[in-house]
């Protein structure tokens, strides 16, 4: 039976499910509207789409690392409330998502959502997400993921605040003993606490440095009118260096020992393990960062629900 746009629209109006999901349901049931509704309900899509307008800005980050430390993944899965983020059903789902991210060949979130769900190949990841939304009763979102593969070393992970912040650190070294792993964990904690943007200065885009220099120049000129240009230039460079130290991991003051930078700490670890050790890359996810949270009066929210 030919599936028409009008049929898709009718099913969408009946269920609140997405347009493509409605088209897929009608195709799977040969255009039978009642069976298509059942199809969507079984997949959890009908109930899920009704909740899709709610802002999911809570949730957790989770990491997974292979036994040999060579492969790791990190995900952020959002929920509407912190209450659900602590729910065991939600957390089990997030664990399954990060395990899926460990084996995926995809690098973007849309492709990841479209791949088969590892625990039930009859569904996609997106369809399983929709099923979980229907079960848990809140809008949820697999917001992002990243996979890290270590070529010359290992990956260490760290979770802070029950999943509020997640970190992966890729370490380059020929030694993978407890001392090296403890050092990597310490660096991961540093990243969670201080939130650097780069590992080292060579990674900073030149246009970023030029832009910051122009801002600092304007500040210095306003604050120090009448001073010689060479003095102002020295002030600019001093302030710029201070700023770059704060955003580059290896230049930061090491949080566990204020007398050391992170690089000097790594140098002491290298002597201890008898081999060079360096940070190649890191990933830091913080739950809900960049999401504009909706602020609503609680009484109004309750009144809204009673009205519905």
C-alpha positions as CSV (number, residue, x, y, z in Angstrom):
1,X,0.0,0.0,0.0
2,X,1.3,3.5,-0.9
3,X,2.0,5.6,2.1
4,X,0.8,9.2,1.5
5,X,1.8,12.4,3.2
6,X,-1.8,12.7,4.6
7,X,-1.5,9.3,6.3
8,X,1.8,10.3,7.9
9,X,0.3,13.6,9.1
10,X,-2.7,11.8,10.6
11,X,-0.5,9.3,12.5
12,X,1.7,12.2,13.7
13,X,-1.4,14.0,15.0
14,X,-2.6,10.8,16.8
15,X,0.7,9.9,18.4
16,X,2.9,13.0,18.6
17,X,5.7,10.8,17.1
18,X,8.2,12.2,14.6
19,X,7.5,12.4,10.9
20,X,10.1,9.9,9.8
21,X,9.1,7.5,12.7
22,X,5.5,7.7,11.5
23,X,6.5,7.0,7.9
24,X,8.5,4.0,9.1
25,X,5.7,2.7,11.2
26,X,3.2,2.9,8.3
27,X,5.6,1.2,6.0
28,X,6.2,-1.6,8.5
29,X,2.4,-2.2,9.0
30,X,1.4,-1.8,5.3
31,X,-0.5,1.4,6.0
32,X,-2.7,0.0,8.8
33,X,-3.2,3.0,11.1
34,X,-4.1,1.0,14.3
35,X,-1.2,-1.3,13.8
36,X,1.1,1.7,13.1
37,X,0.0,3.2,16.5
38,X,0.8,0.0,18.2
39,X,4.1,-0.2,16.4
40,X,5.1,3.3,17.7
41,X,3.9,2.5,21.2
42,X,5.9,-0.8,21.3
43,X,9.0,1.2,20.2
44,X,8.3,3.8,22.8
45,X,8.2,6.5,20.2
46,X,4.6,7.7,20.7
47,X,5.1,8.5,24.4
48,X,8.6,9.8,23.9
49,X,7.9,12.4,21.3
50,X,5.3,14.1,23.6
51,X,8.1,14.7,26.1
52,X,10.6,15.9,23.5
53,X,9.9,19.6,24.1
54,X,11.1,19.5,27.6
55,X,14.6,20.7,28.3
56,X,17.0,17.9,29.4
57,X,19.9,19.7,31.1
58,X,20.6,17.4,34.0
59,X,22.0,13.9,33.7
60,X,25.4,12.3,34.0
61,X,28.7,11.7,32.2
62,X,30.1,8.3,32.2
63,X,33.4,6.7,31.0
64,X,34.5,3.2,30.0
65,X,38.1,2.0,29.5
66,X,39.2,-1.4,28.0
67,X,41.1,-3.8,30.2
68,X,44.4,-3.0,28.3
69,X,43.8,0.7,28.6
70,X,44.1,1.2,24.9
71,X,40.5,2.2,24.1
72,X,38.1,4.4,26.1
73,X,34.9,6.3,25.6
74,X,33.0,9.1,27.3
75,X,29.3,10.0,27.0
76,X,26.9,12.6,28.3
77,X,23.3,11.6,28.6
78,X,20.8,14.2,29.8
79,X,17.6,14.0,31.7
80,X,15.2,16.7,32.9
81,X,15.8,16.3,36.6
82,X,18.6,15.4,38.9
83,X,16.2,13.0,40.6
84,X,16.1,10.8,37.4
85,X,19.8,11.2,36.9
86,X,20.3,9.3,40.1
87,X,17.8,6.6,39.1
88,X,19.3,3.1,38.6
89,X,17.3,2.5,35.4
90,X,18.7,5.7,33.9
91,X,22.3,4.9,35.0
92,X,22.1,1.4,33.6
93,X,21.0,2.9,30.3
94,X,23.9,5.3,30.4
95,X,26.3,2.4,31.0
96,X,24.9,0.6,28.0
97,X,25.4,3.8,25.9
98,X,29.0,4.2,26.9
99,X,29.7,0.5,26.2
100,X,28.2,1.0,22.7
101,X,30.4,4.1,22.2
102,X,33.4,1.9,23.0
103,X,32.7,-0.3,19.9
104,X,31.3,2.3,17.5
105,X,33.1,3.3,14.2
106,X,31.0,6.5,14.0
107,X,32.3,9.9,15.2
108,X,29.2,12.1,15.0
109,X,26.1,11.8,17.2
110,X,23.5,11.5,14.4
111,X,25.3,8.5,12.9
112,X,25.7,7.0,16.4
113,X,22.0,7.4,17.1
114,X,21.1,5.7,13.8
115,X,23.2,2.6,14.3
116,X,21.8,-0.7,15.7
117,X,21.4,-0.9,19.5
118,X,24.0,-3.4,20.6
119,X,21.7,-5.1,23.1
120,X,18.8,-5.5,20.7
121,X,19.7,-5.2,17.0
122,X,16.0,-4.8,16.0
123,X,16.2,-1.2,17.3
124,X,18.5,1.7,16.6
125,X,20.2,3.6,19.5
126,X,17.6,6.4,19.0
127,X,14.7,4.0,19.2
128,X,16.1,2.5,22.4
129,X,16.5,6.0,23.8
130,X,12.8,6.7,23.0
131,X,11.8,3.4,24.8
132,X,13.7,4.5,27.8
133,X,12.0,7.9,27.8
134,X,8.7,6.1,27.8
135,X,9.7,4.0,30.7
136,X,11.3,6.7,32.8
137,X,8.8,9.4,32.0
138,X,11.2,12.2,31.3
139,X,12.7,13.7,28.2
140,X,16.3,12.3,27.7
141,X,19.0,13.0,25.3
142,X,22.3,11.3,24.3
143,X,24.0,14.6,23.8
144,X,27.6,13.7,22.9
145,X,30.2,11.0,23.0
146,X,33.9,10.7,22.2
147,X,36.1,7.6,21.7
148,X,39.9,7.7,22.4
149,X,42.3,5.1,21.1
150,X,45.9,5.2,22.6
151,X,48.6,4.2,20.1
152,X,51.6,4.6,22.3
153,X,50.5,4.4,25.9
154,X,47.2,4.2,27.7
155,X,44.0,6.1,28.6
156,X,42.9,6.9,32.1
157,X,39.5,8.1,33.2
158,X,38.0,10.1,36.1
159,X,34.4,10.8,37.1
160,X,33.7,13.6,39.5
161,X,30.6,14.4,41.5
162,X,28.7,11.2,40.7
163,X,28.9,11.9,37.0
164,X,28.7,15.7,37.0
165,X,32.2,15.8,35.2
166,X,33.8,13.1,33.2
167,X,37.5,13.1,32.0
168,X,39.6,10.9,29.7
169,X,43.4,11.4,29.5
170,X,45.5,9.9,26.8
171,X,49.0,9.3,28.1
172,X,52.1,8.6,25.9
173,X,54.7,6.4,27.6
174,X,56.3,3.0,27.3
175,X,55.6,2.1,30.9
176,X,52.1,1.3,32.1
177,X,52.6,0.5,35.8
178,X,50.7,1.6,38.9
179,X,52.9,4.7,39.3
180,X,52.1,5.9,35.7
181,X,48.4,5.1,36.2
182,X,48.3,7.0,39.4
183,X,49.9,10.0,37.7
184,X,47.4,9.9,34.9
185,X,44.6,9.8,37.4
186,X,46.0,12.8,39.2
187,X,46.2,14.7,35.9
188,X,42.6,13.7,35.1
189,X,41.6,15.2,38.5
190,X,43.5,18.4,37.6
191,X,41.6,18.6,34.3
192,X,38.3,18.1,36.1
193,X,39.1,20.8,38.7
194,X,40.8,23.5,36.5
195,X,39.3,22.9,33.1
196,X,42.2,23.7,30.7
197,X,41.5,24.2,27.0
198,X,44.7,22.8,25.6
199,X,47.5,20.4,26.5
200,X,50.3,22.8,25.5
201,X,50.8,26.2,23.8
202,X,51.6,24.8,20.4
203,X,48.0,23.7,20.2
204,X,46.6,27.2,20.6
205,X,45.4,28.7,17.3
206,X,47.4,31.8,16.3
207,X,44.3,33.8,15.7
208,X,43.2,33.2,19.4
209,X,46.6,34.6,20.6
210,X,46.4,37.6,18.3
211,X,42.8,38.4,19.4
212,X,43.8,38.1,23.1
213,X,46.9,40.3,22.5
214,X,44.7,43.0,20.9
215,X,42.4,43.0,23.9
216,X,45.2,43.2,26.4
217,X,46.8,46.0,24.4
218,X,43.6,48.0,24.6
219,X,43.4,47.4,28.3
220,X,47.1,48.4,28.9
221,X,46.8,51.5,26.8
222,X,43.7,52.6,28.7
223,X,45.3,51.9,32.1
224,X,48.7,53.4,31.4
225,X,48.4,56.4,29.2
226,X,51.7,58.2,28.8
227,X,53.9,55.2,29.5
228,X,56.5,54.3,26.8
229,X,55.4,51.8,24.2
230,X,58.2,49.3,25.1
231,X,57.0,49.2,28.7
232,X,53.4,48.6,27.5
233,X,54.5,45.8,25.2
234,X,56.2,44.1,28.2
235,X,53.1,44.4,30.2
236,X,51.0,42.9,27.4
237,X,53.4,39.9,27.0
238,X,53.4,39.4,30.7
239,X,49.6,39.3,31.0
240,X,49.3,37.1,27.8
241,X,51.8,34.6,29.2
242,X,49.8,34.5,32.5
243,X,46.6,33.9,30.6
244,X,48.1,31.1,28.4
245,X,49.5,29.4,31.5
246,X,46.0,29.1,32.9
247,X,44.5,27.5,29.8
248,X,47.4,25.1,28.9
249,X,47.4,22.0,31.0
250,X,51.2,21.4,31.3
251,X,51.7,25.1,32.3
252,X,49.1,25.1,35.1
253,X,50.1,25.0,38.7
254,X,49.7,21.4,39.8
255,X,46.8,21.3,42.3
256,X,48.3,18.7,44.6
257,X,51.6,20.6,44.9
258,X,51.6,24.4,44.4
259,X,55.4,24.4,44.0
260,X,55.1,22.5,40.7
261,X,53.6,23.0,37.3
262,X,51.9,20.0,35.8
263,X,54.9,19.5,33.4
264,X,57.3,19.5,36.4
265,X,55.1,16.9,38.1
266,X,55.3,14.8,35.0
267,X,59.1,15.2,34.9
268,X,59.3,13.8,38.5
269,X,57.0,10.8,37.5
270,X,59.3,10.2,34.4
271,X,62.3,9.8,36.7
272,X,60.4,7.5,39.0
273,X,59.2,5.1,36.2
274,X,62.5,5.4,34.3
275,X,60.8,6.4,31.0
276,X,59.3,9.5,29.4
277,X,55.6,10.3,30.1
278,X,53.5,12.9,28.4
279,X,49.9,13.9,28.0
280,X,48.9,13.5,24.3
281,X,45.2,14.6,24.6
282,X,42.3,14.9,27.0
283,X,38.5,15.1,26.9
284,X,36.5,16.9,29.6
285,X,32.6,16.7,29.6
286,X,30.6,18.6,32.2
287,X,26.9,17.7,32.4
288,X,24.7,20.4,31.0
289,X,27.4,22.8,30.0
290,X,26.2,25.2,27.3
291,X,22.5,24.2,27.7
292,X,20.2,27.0,28.6
293,X,18.1,25.7,31.5
294,X,14.4,26.6,31.6
295,X,13.4,28.4,34.8
296,X,9.8,27.8,35.8
297,X,7.8,28.6,38.9
298,X,7.2,25.3,40.6
299,X,3.6,26.2,41.5
300,X,2.9,27.2,37.9
301,X,4.4,23.8,36.7
302,X,2.1,21.9,39.1
303,X,-0.9,24.0,37.9
304,X,0.0,23.2,34.3
305,X,0.1,19.5,34.9
306,X,-3.2,19.6,36.8
307,X,-4.7,21.5,33.9
308,X,-3.5,18.8,31.5
